[in-house]
Amino acid sequence: MGLVNDLVSTSLSSMERRAQLLEELENFDKARGDMTISCGLKDPSDIFLTTWQASIIGPPGTRFDNNIYGLEVVCGADYPRVPPEVYFQTRVNLRGVDPRSGRVDLGALRANWRYDCTIATALGYVRQEMSKPASRNLPQPP
């Protein structure tokens, strides 16, 4: 009986994951939310909705201003219970971003992640980090 419950639980969570991601895709497609952040599937034929391509417009009054930053977002099998992995595709100098891989350390967001958080939540966190006083004047790569 335990195996059957595990299979049903896994099936439900993967259906919930897919429903959540389809809703997020629709929200991005209809430009709902923060207009400085955009996102969509990297490969439209990705039936698992795993890898996303995103962009962030740099916050005004910072060294990121007037720049568009490309990112990749990977939603693993445990999403939305755990946050997605976020990687800068554009070179950037920002606290919490590995200069080699572009991987973003979601830090405080990871600690406070809830089931109702979304890809937009993670990207909004990254944009907020760009606006923080410690980040706003960091010299940026050409």
Secondary structure as UniProt FT lines:
FT   HELIX           2..29
FT   TURN            30..31
FT   TURN            35..36
FT   STRAND          37..41
FT   TURN            44..45
FT   TURN            47..48
FT   STRAND          51..57
FT   TURN            60..61
FT   TURN            63..66
FT   STRAND          68..74
FT   TURN            77..81
FT   STRAND          85..88
FT   TURN            95..96
FT   TURN            99..101
FT   STRAND          103..104
FT   HELIX           107..111
FT   TURN            115..116
FT   HELIX           119..131
FT   HELIX           133..136
//
